Amino acid sequence: MNQPPLKFLHTESLLIELKLVYFRRISTEDLLESLNPEQEGALKTKPDGTMMDGHHRIKVLIERGIDVDKLPREIWERVK
C-alpha cells in the first residue's frame, strides 16, 4: 500500500520537551508497538499524511533513524 509521507500538524518546535524526554527512555520496539492501529494511542493521520496523534513518538523514532513513513496508521476521514 502506498501511503503519503507523514506530516506534523504543527511545527516540531511546539513539541513538549518533557514528553520527548519520556519517550526517549522507551525502547524503539515499544514505541513502534504503541503506534499500531490496534492500540489505544495508534498513529492517526488525515488522508494526506498529516498526523493527528503520535507526534512525540514519531519525532523520537525519526531521531533513531526509523523510516516512519512506512508505519501502519489509522486514517481519519472527514465526516460530512
QUIJOPE-V620494 format. One record per helix or strand of 2 or more residues. SS is the DSSP state (2 for helix, 1 for strand). FROM is the first residue (numbers start at 1). TO is the last residue. If there is no record, write none. Layout:
{{SS & FROM & TO} {SS & FROM & TO}}
//
This chain:
{{2 & 12 & 14} {2 & 17 & 24} {2 & 28 & 34} {1 & 44 & 46} {1 & 50 & 53} {2 & 55 & 63} {2 & 68 & 70} {1 & 74 & 76}}
//
